[in-house]
Amino acid sequence: MKERTVNPGWPLSVRSEDPAGIGENIRDGSDLWEEVFSRRNLMIALKRVERNRGAAGADGLRTEELRAWCLRHWTETREALDAGTYAPGPVRQVMIPKSDGGQRKLGVPSVLDRLIQQAVAQVLSPVFDPGFVPVSYGFRPGRSAHDAVNVARTVISQGYRWVVEVDLDAFFDRVNHDVLMARVARKVKD
């Protein structure tokens, strides 16, 4: 059998029309903050955090307690966010076993921080997602590792012999955050 590069029906070597972090600003920033923290967006984020459950963070607050906590404390949280004085809580570190017998570090943010992260992601994902190539499956809306495996199976059944997986280990631990935020600023002014 002749070796060929994987081609699931789209050009893999072609960059998207509008790569993430490049080009003109998509959002002018005038309403982005309000959109992230709108009641509608926050309720969707809250439901997702509750549905995902997950362990409590370092503060011990559980997902099933978050809604009641927000009813009592959201006003001061929002004021701190608006003032730029909000600081995410410490991340609780847990070790999870890997299939090879090793362990992987997992950081567990507080459920409040997960709510805020989810609210931000819901607004920023539509801004940046179109800049990713179609064969990128990691942490993207409507895509999963199962989808990546299905594409790999499809191309293998078509006679291709190579599938490449790329994982940027501890990316956010190593990335230069000033450079990253400068790239974000190319698309989102605020």
TORTOR-313113 format. One record per residue: residue in one letter; y, z, x of N, C-alpha, C in turn. Coordinates in steps of 0.001 Angstrom, whole numbers, plus 500000, padded with zeros to 6 digits. Layout:
% residues N
+----+---------+--------+--------+----------+--------+---------+---------+--------+--------+
: aa : n_north :   n_up : n_east : ca_north :  ca_up : ca_east : c_north :   c_up : c_east :
+----+---------+--------+--------+----------+--------+---------+---------+--------+--------+
:  A :       Y :      Z :      X :        Y :      Z :       X :       Y :      Z :      X :
...
+----+---------+--------+--------+----------+--------+---------+---------+--------+--------+
***
This chain:
% residues 190
+----+---------+--------+--------+----------+--------+---------+---------+--------+--------+
: aa : n_north :   n_up : n_east : ca_north :  ca_up : ca_east : c_north :   c_up : c_east :
+----+---------+--------+--------+----------+--------+---------+---------+--------+--------+
:  M :  498808 : 500000 : 500843 :   500000 : 500000 :  500000 :  501248 : 500000 : 500882 :
:  K :  502190 : 499164 : 500585 :   503435 : 499061 :  501335 :  504377 : 500205 : 500956 :
:  E :  504991 : 500834 : 501965 :   505951 : 501915 :  501698 :  507285 : 501319 : 501269 :
:  R :  507861 : 501909 : 500235 :   509171 : 501490 :  499751 :  509996 : 502738 : 499492 :
:  T :  511291 : 502566 : 499417 :   512134 : 503701 :  499056 :  512052 : 503910 : 497549 :
:  V :  512311 : 505125 : 497126 :   512265 : 505454 :  495702 :  513388 : 504751 : 494977 :
:  N :  513091 : 504128 : 493850 :   514098 : 503473 :  493037 :  513716 : 503619 : 491569 :
:  P :  514231 : 504659 : 490918 :   513873 : 504871 :  489521 :  514653 : 504004 : 488546 :
:  G :  515289 : 502951 : 489016 :   515983 : 502060 :  488109 :  517497 : 502076 : 488265 :
:  W :  518004 : 502830 : 489211 :   519435 : 502834 :  489462 :  519650 : 502879 : 490965 :
:  P :  520781 : 502420 : 491445 :   521016 : 502417 :  492889 :  521220 : 503829 : 493422 :
:  L :  520358 : 504245 : 494332 :   520438 : 505593 :  494876 :  521483 : 505717 : 495965 :
:  S :  521764 : 504643 : 496647 :   522676 : 504725 :  497781 :  524126 : 504488 : 497384 :
:  V :  524367 : 504211 : 496128 :   525714 : 503931 :  495672 :  526378 : 505224 : 495212 :
:  R :  527596 : 505447 : 495662 :   528342 : 506621 :  495211 :  528819 : 506387 : 493786 :
:  S :  529053 : 507471 : 493087 :   529559 : 507345 :  491736 :  530984 : 506792 : 491783 :
:  E :  531441 : 506313 : 490645 :   532788 : 505756 :  490557 :  533848 : 506785 : 490923 :
:  D :  533622 : 508037 : 490569 :   534612 : 509098 :  490763 :  533925 : 510319 : 491364 :
:  P :  533631 : 510297 : 492673 :   532896 : 511406 :  493275 :  533574 : 512752 : 493045 :
:  A :  532772 : 513783 : 492944 :   533292 : 515131 :  492710 :  534265 : 515502 : 493818 :
:  G :  535440 : 515962 : 493442 :   536409 : 516428 :  494414 :  537278 : 515354 : 495018 :
:  I :  537138 : 514101 : 494559 :   537918 : 513016 :  495138 :  538667 : 512314 : 494020 :
:  G :  539835 : 511848 : 494303 :   540577 : 511085 :  493315 :  541719 : 511882 : 492722 :
:  E :  542309 : 511307 : 491712 :   543445 : 511943 :  491072 :  542990 : 513129 : 490235 :
:  N :  543950 : 514010 : 489966 :   543641 : 515158 :  489121 :  543251 : 514685 : 487736 :
:  I :  542159 : 515209 : 487232 :   541731 : 514902 :  485879 :  542465 : 515806 : 484902 :
:  R :  542674 : 517044 : 485294 :   543321 : 518021 :  484433 :  544664 : 518405 : 485039 :
:  D :  545684 : 518496 : 484223 :   546988 : 518879 :  484756 :  547142 : 520387 : 484892 :
:  G :  546197 : 521165 : 484373 :   546231 : 522597 :  484549 :  547062 : 523326 : 483512 :
:  S :  547806 : 522606 : 482695 :   548686 : 523284 :  481760 :  547937 : 524047 : 480683 :
:  D :  546752 : 523579 : 480313 :   546011 : 524263 :  479268 :  544633 : 524728 : 479720 :
:  L :  544295 : 524494 : 480964 :   542948 : 524796 :  481438 :  542634 : 526289 : 481335 :
:  W :  543544 : 527107 : 481785 :   543341 : 528560 :  481741 :  543098 : 529015 : 480304 :
:  E :  543934 : 528540 : 479406 :   543785 : 528914 :  477993 :  542485 : 528381 : 477409 :
:  E :  542077 : 527195 : 477834 :   540820 : 526618 :  477356 :  539626 : 527464 : 477816 :
:  V :  539647 : 527874 : 479083 :   538551 : 528702 :  479613 :  538439 : 529994 : 478815 :
:  F :  539566 : 530630 : 478548 :   539540 : 531938 :  477904 :  539871 : 531895 : 476413 :
:  S :  539704 : 530725 : 475818 :   539869 : 530630 :  474370 :  538728 : 531397 : 473686 :
:  R :  538992 : 531874 : 472503 :   537975 : 532620 :  471759 :  536708 : 531781 : 471561 :
:  R :  536894 : 530514 : 471206 :   535746 : 529629 :  470974 :  534883 : 529505 : 472228 :
:  N :  535509 : 529215 : 473360 :   534762 : 529044 :  474605 :  534091 : 530348 : 475030 :
:  L :  534806 : 531454 : 474878 :   534232 : 532753 :  475246 :  533042 : 533115 : 474361 :
:  M :  533101 : 532785 : 473086 :   531978 : 533090 :  472196 :  530749 : 532260 : 472569 :
:  I :  530950 : 531013 : 472928 :   529828 : 530181 :  473378 :  529243 : 530760 : 474664 :
:  A :  530122 : 531143 : 475590 :   529671 : 531739 :  476857 :  528925 : 533048 : 476598 :
:  L :  529448 : 533875 : 475713 :   528795 : 535143 :  475397 :  527400 : 534908 : 474838 :
:  K :  527265 : 533982 : 473925 :   525949 : 533684 :  473338 :  524972 : 533195 : 474405 :
:  R :  525454 : 532392 : 475347 :   524571 : 531907 :  476424 :  524133 : 533043 : 477334 :
:  V :  525064 : 533918 : 477685 :   524717 : 535059 :  478535 :  523718 : 535957 : 477805 :
:  E :  523959 : 536197 : 476531 :   523032 : 537026 :  475755 :  521656 : 536367 : 475655 :
:  R :  521632 : 535066 : 475416 :   520367 : 534336 :  475282 :  519587 : 534340 : 476605 :
:  N :  520293 : 534234 : 477723 :   519634 : 534220 :  479035 :  519124 : 535597 : 479439 :
:  R :  519633 : 536611 : 478784 :   519314 : 538011 :  479079 :  519611 : 538298 : 480543 :
:  G :  518608 : 538498 : 481345 :   518828 : 538807 :  482756 :  519035 : 540287 : 482987 :
:  A :  518859 : 540664 : 484207 :   518974 : 542069 :  484598 :  520431 : 542494 : 484643 :
:  A :  520639 : 543786 : 484543 :   521978 : 544345 :  484677 :  522454 : 544192 : 486118 :
:  G :  523759 : 544102 : 486291 :   524336 : 544055 :  487632 :  524452 : 545452 : 488207 :
:  A :  525230 : 545571 : 489270 :   525390 : 546857 :  489957 :  526010 : 547924 : 489061 :
:  D :  526779 : 547496 : 488056 :   527420 : 548463 :  487155 :  526478 : 549004 : 486079 :
:  G :  525290 : 548416 : 485955 :   524296 : 548902 :  484999 :  524473 : 548392 : 483579 :
:  L :  525559 : 547654 : 483287 :   525785 : 547130 :  481937 :  524762 : 546039 : 481638 :
:  R :  524078 : 546166 : 480511 :   523044 : 545202 :  480126 :  523627 : 544133 : 479209 :
:  T :  522963 : 542986 : 479144 :   523462 : 541883 :  478320 :  523593 : 542288 : 476859 :
:  E :  522674 : 543109 : 476366 :   522750 : 543514 :  474964 :  523911 : 544486 : 474704 :
:  E :  524536 : 544987 : 475729 :   525693 : 545880 :  475588 :  527027 : 545141 : 475791 :
:  L :  526961 : 543914 : 476264 :   528171 : 543184 :  476652 :  529114 : 542937 : 475484 :
:  R :  528597 : 542513 : 474349 :   529453 : 542192 :  473198 :  530286 : 543415 : 472788 :
:  A :  529641 : 544556 : 472662 :   530356 : 545785 :  472282 :  531353 : 546183 : 473370 :
:  W :  530958 : 546017 : 474639 :   531860 : 546345 :  475747 :  533117 : 545479 : 475663 :
:  C :  532935 : 544187 : 475392 :   534076 : 543265 :  475310 :  535000 : 543621 : 474155 :
:  L :  534435 : 544051 : 473042 :   535283 : 544454 :  471908 :  536219 : 545593 : 472294 :
:  R :  535739 : 546473 : 473163 :   536552 : 547621 :  473577 :  537456 : 547320 : 474773 :
:  H :  537029 : 546430 : 475669 :   537718 : 546298 :  476962 :  538243 : 544895 : 477290 :
:  W :  538073 : 543904 : 476403 :   538453 : 542549 :  476776 :  539956 : 542417 : 477021 :
:  T :  540779 : 543116 : 476250 :   542233 : 542983 :  476402 :  542664 : 543293 : 477831 :
:  E :  542196 : 544422 : 478380 :   542598 : 544744 :  479760 :  541943 : 543818 : 480780 :
:  T :  540753 : 543317 : 480475 :   540114 : 542352 :  481375 :  540930 : 541069 : 481417 :
:  R :  541331 : 540587 : 480253 :   542130 : 539363 :  480176 :  543476 : 539557 : 480869 :
:  E :  544093 : 540719 : 480698 :   545366 : 540991 :  481365 :  545197 : 540949 : 482889 :
:  A :  544096 : 541502 : 483387 :   543830 : 541468 :  484833 :  543578 : 540035 : 485298 :
:  L :  542876 : 539247 : 484502 :   542657 : 537836 :  484839 :  543991 : 537099 : 484891 :
:  D :  544816 : 537289 : 483878 :   546116 : 536619 :  483827 :  547019 : 537025 : 484991 :
:  A :  546950 : 538295 : 485381 :   547804 : 538812 :  486462 :  547261 : 538467 : 487852 :
:  G :  546033 : 537962 : 487900 :   545423 : 537659 :  489191 :  544902 : 538891 : 489905 :
:  T :  544742 : 539977 : 489177 :   544264 : 541219 :  489787 :  542802 : 541506 : 489480 :
:  Y :  542181 : 540664 : 488652 :   540766 : 540871 :  488339 :  539937 : 540628 : 489603 :
:  A :  539028 : 541522 : 489870 :   538118 : 541340 :  491011 :  536690 : 541453 : 490495 :
:  P :  535859 : 540456 : 490765 :   534460 : 540548 :  490340 :  533818 : 541793 : 490933 :
:  G :  532869 : 542338 : 490206 :   532168 : 543529 :  490681 :  531198 : 543202 : 491799 :
:  P :  530656 : 544229 : 492430 :   529649 : 543988 :  493457 :  528410 : 543321 : 492852 :
:  V :  527746 : 542539 : 493657 :   526542 : 541841 :  493224 :  525326 : 542662 : 493664 :
:  R :  524447 : 542944 : 492713 :   523230 : 543690 :  493027 :  522222 : 542724 : 493638 :
:  Q :  521678 : 543099 : 494779 :   520715 : 542237 :  495460 :  519299 : 542685 : 495140 :
:  V :  518485 : 541720 : 494736 :   517069 : 541981 :  494515 :  516277 : 540945 : 495299 :
:  M :  515082 : 541312 : 495679 :   514199 : 540391 :  496390 :  513124 : 539920 : 495415 :
:  I :  512937 : 538606 : 495350 :   511896 : 538078 :  494483 :  510842 : 537397 : 495338 :
:  P :  509587 : 537590 : 494962 :   508510 : 536985 :  495750 :  508499 : 535460 : 495615 :
:  K :  508194 : 534794 : 496730 :   508049 : 533344 :  496749 :  506560 : 533015 : 496740 :
:  S :  506239 : 531809 : 496357 :   504831 : 531403 :  496259 :  504135 : 531404 : 497622 :
:  D :  504903 : 531272 : 498706 :   504297 : 531250 :  500045 :  504099 : 532654 : 500619 :
:  G :  504378 : 533677 : 499800 :   504200 : 535048 :  500262 :  505470 : 535691 : 500777 :
:  G :  506492 : 534888 : 501033 :   507764 : 535435 :  501501 :  508590 : 535962 : 500331 :
:  Q :  509826 : 536277 : 500626 :   510727 : 536757 :  499590 :  512054 : 536017 : 499676 :
:  R :  512703 : 535916 : 498529 :   514000 : 535264 :  498438 :  514990 : 536257 : 497873 :
:  K :  516197 : 536297 : 498486 :   517254 : 537165 :  497972 :  517856 : 536556 : 496710 :
:  L :  518083 : 537396 : 495736 :   518748 : 536965 :  494520 :  519880 : 537936 : 494242 :
:  G :  521071 : 537402 : 494068 :   522218 : 538227 :  493732 :  522378 : 538286 : 492224 :
:  V :  522523 : 539481 : 491685 :   522672 : 539667 :  490243 :  524087 : 540166 : 489967 :
:  P :  524975 : 539274 : 489496 :   526329 : 539707 :  489161 :  526311 : 540573 : 487902 :
:  S :  527396 : 541271 : 487663 :   527519 : 542036 :  486421 :  527513 : 541062 : 485248 :
:  V :  527140 : 541564 : 484070 :   527109 : 540677 :  482905 :  528520 : 540206 : 482541 :
:  L :  529543 : 541029 : 482794 :   530920 : 540589 :  482557 :  531261 : 539420 : 483472 :
:  D :  530900 : 539517 : 484737 :   531161 : 538412 :  485667 :  530378 : 537165 : 485263 :
:  R :  529158 : 537345 : 484763 :   528379 : 536194 :  484284 :  529067 : 535542 : 483082 :
:  L :  529657 : 536356 : 482201 :   530390 : 535820 :  481057 :  531568 : 534975 : 481547 :
:  I :  532339 : 535502 : 482471 :   533505 : 534778 :  482991 :  533069 : 533514 : 483725 :
:  Q :  532028 : 533613 : 484540 :   531512 : 532435 :  485244 :  531058 : 531360 : 484262 :
:  Q :  530374 : 531773 : 483205 :   529893 : 530820 :  482203 :  531058 : 530152 : 481485 :
:  A :  532076 : 530923 : 481144 :   533252 : 530361 :  480468 :  533949 : 529326 : 481356 :
:  V :  534079 : 529635 : 482628 :   534701 : 528700 :  483573 :  533827 : 527449 : 483725 :
:  A :  532523 : 527640 : 483880 :   531604 : 526509 :  484071 :  531627 : 525557 : 482876 :
:  Q :  531730 : 526105 : 481674 :   531737 : 525260 :  480478 :  532942 : 524334 : 480442 :
:  V :  534042 : 524747 : 481030 :   535246 : 523925 :  481043 :  535268 : 523000 : 482263 :
:  L :  534810 : 523496 : 483419 :   534875 : 522682 :  484637 :  533727 : 521676 : 484771 :
:  S :  532588 : 521957 : 484197 :   531451 : 521026 :  484317 :  531790 : 519622 : 483839 :
:  P :  532434 : 519461 : 482677 :   532786 : 518098 :  482262 :  533794 : 517416 : 483190 :
:  V :  534531 : 518189 : 483968 :   535493 : 517618 :  484907 :  534762 : 517063 : 486129 :
:  F :  533790 : 517828 : 486646 :   533143 : 517452 :  487898 :  531822 : 516706 : 487736 :
:  D :  531104 : 516925 : 486658 :   529780 : 516340 :  486503 :  529755 : 514822 : 486597 :
:  P :  530736 : 514110 : 486036 :   530696 : 512649 :  486143 :  530742 : 512125 : 487581 :
:  G :  531157 : 512955 : 488531 :   531233 : 512523 :  489927 :  529924 : 512625 : 490683 :
:  F :  528890 : 513163 : 490066 :   527605 : 513293 :  490742 :  526735 : 512074 : 490471 :
:  V :  525912 : 511727 : 491447 :   525012 : 510586 :  491274 :  523937 : 510927 : 490251 :
:  P :  523391 : 509928 : 489562 :   522421 : 510184 :  488497 :  521150 : 510908 : 488947 :
:  V :  520812 : 510816 : 490223 :   519570 : 511446 :  490685 :  519768 : 512875 : 491171 :
:  S :  520934 : 513449 : 490926 :   521193 : 514833 :  491279 :  520815 : 515707 : 490081 :
:  Y :  519885 : 516635 : 490281 :   519385 : 517440 :  489167 :  519749 : 518912 : 489253 :
:  G :  520221 : 519391 : 490381 :   520432 : 520822 :  490564 :  521626 : 521366 : 489801 :
:  F :  521393 : 522377 : 488987 :   522444 : 523131 :  488293 :  523412 : 522236 : 487538 :
:  R :  522863 : 521249 : 486823 :   523703 : 520356 :  486039 :  523339 : 520457 : 484571 :
:  P :  524335 : 520348 : 483697 :   524054 : 520446 :  482260 :  523078 : 519373 : 481804 :
:  G :  522114 : 519776 : 481028 :   521157 : 518830 :  480466 :  520149 : 518296 : 481457 :
:  R :  520074 : 518877 : 482648 :   519120 : 518433 :  483660 :  518367 : 519648 : 484186 :
:  S :  517142 : 519404 : 484610 :   516329 : 520520 :  485090 :  515409 : 520051 : 486201 :
:  A :  514757 : 521008 : 486817 :   513753 : 520690 :  487835 :  512622 : 519882 : 487205 :
:  H :  512311 : 520157 : 485945 :   511262 : 519396 :  485250 :  511642 : 517922 : 485133 :
:  D :  512936 : 517654 : 484878 :   513397 : 516263 :  484818 :  513217 : 515578 : 486169 :
:  A :  513533 : 516284 : 487248 :   513382 : 515721 :  488587 :  511914 : 515410 : 488864 :
:  V :  511019 : 516306 : 488480 :   509582 : 516082 :  488675 :  509121 : 514877 : 487863 :
:  N :  509610 : 514751 : 486631 :   509225 : 513599 :  485804 :  509682 : 512284 : 486417 :
:  V :  510891 : 512242 : 486976 :   511360 : 511029 :  487650 :  510488 : 510746 : 488868 :
:  A :  510152 : 511794 : 489631 :   509290 : 511611 :  490803 :  507938 : 511035 : 490383 :
:  R :  507370 : 511569 : 489330 :   506078 : 511053 :  488843 :  506199 : 509598 : 488413 :
:  T :  507288 : 509270 : 487740 :   507493 : 507900 :  487280 :  507560 : 506938 : 488451 :
:  V :  508348 : 507258 : 489457 :   508489 : 506326 :  490575 :  507212 : 506250 : 491412 :
:  I :  506481 : 507342 : 491483 :   505194 : 507311 :  492191 :  504230 : 506401 : 491440 :
:  S :  504237 : 506476 : 490116 :   503357 : 505601 :  489327 :  503749 : 504139 : 489448 :
:  Q :  505001 : 503880 : 489855 :   505472 : 502514 :  490063 :  505133 : 501996 : 491457 :
:  G :  504453 : 502826 : 492249 :   504020 : 502386 :  493567 :  504853 : 502892 : 494730 :
:  Y :  505884 : 503621 : 494459 :   506680 : 504187 :  495544 :  505940 : 505373 : 496136 :
:  R :  506169 : 505635 : 497429 :   505393 : 506670 :  498099 :  506218 : 507850 : 498579 :
:  W :  507513 : 507779 : 498540 :   508347 : 508857 :  499066 :  509296 : 509387 : 498002 :
:  V :  509357 : 510673 : 497929 :   510347 : 511369 :  497106 :  511003 : 512383 : 498036 :
:  V :  512313 : 512455 : 498026 :   513016 : 513365 :  498920 :  513675 : 514459 : 498087 :
:  E :  513436 : 515704 : 498484 :   514092 : 516846 :  497864 :  515039 : 517439 : 498901 :
:  V :  516255 : 517695 : 498493 :   517234 : 518302 :  499383 :  517698 : 519607 : 498738 :
:  D :  517653 : 520678 : 499493 :   518107 : 521979 :  499005 :  519052 : 522544 : 500047 :
:  L :  520277 : 522794 : 499635 :   521261 : 523359 :  500546 :  521115 : 524874 : 500520 :
:  D :  520333 : 525389 : 501421 :   520024 : 526816 :  501468 :  521273 : 527643 : 501702 :
:  A :  521504 : 528610 : 500837 :   522619 : 529554 :  500953 :  523963 : 528831 : 501112 :
:  F :  524146 : 527731 : 500394 :   525351 : 526920 :  500517 :  526623 : 527752 : 500353 :
:  F :  526699 : 528541 : 499282 :   527937 : 529273 :  499019 :  528133 : 530448 : 499965 :
:  D :  527091 : 530820 : 500711 :   527253 : 531827 :  501751 :  527899 : 531235 : 503003 :
:  R :  527761 : 529924 : 503172 :   528188 : 529276 :  504416 :  529380 : 528337 : 504270 :
:  V :  529655 : 527887 : 503054 :   530721 : 526901 :  502866 :  532077 : 527521 : 503193 :
:  N :  532963 : 526700 : 503729 :   534334 : 527127 :  503960 :  535037 : 527112 : 502601 :
:  H :  535324 : 528296 : 502064 :   535861 : 528386 :  500709 :  537271 : 527807 : 500588 :
:  D :  538047 : 527842 : 501663 :   539382 : 527228 :  501615 :  539251 : 525715 : 501436 :
:  V :  538328 : 525092 : 502153 :   538108 : 523653 :  502024 :  537563 : 523336 : 500632 :
:  L :  536611 : 524144 : 500164 :   536038 : 523942 :  498839 :  537118 : 524006 : 497760 :
:  M :  537985 : 525020 : 497814 :   539022 : 525158 :  496804 :  540062 : 524037 : 496908 :
:  A :  540296 : 523534 : 498120 :   541200 : 522392 :  498273 :  540611 : 521161 : 497587 :
:  R :  539276 : 521000 : 497671 :   538616 : 519880 :  496988 :  538686 : 520050 : 495470 :
:  V :  538498 : 521274 : 494999 :   538621 : 521545 :  493571 :  540034 : 521213 : 493105 :
:  A :  541021 : 521564 : 493913 :   542427 : 521324 :  493555 :  542752 : 519837 : 493419 :
:  R :  541932 : 518972 : 493999 :   542153 : 517530 :  493827 :  541908 : 517093 : 492390 :
:  K :  541074 : 517833 : 491691 :   540733 : 517496 :  490314 :  541411 : 518396 : 489303 :
:  V :  541663 : 519636 : 489681 :   542216 : 520624 :  488754 :  543401 : 521302 : 489428 :
:  K :  544561 : 521125 : 488885 :   545761 : 521637 :  489539 :  545843 : 523161 : 489585 :
:  D :  545399 : 523840 : 488542 :   545570 : 525289 :  488551 :  544334 : 525975 : 489106 :
+----+---------+--------+--------+----------+--------+---------+---------+--------+--------+
***
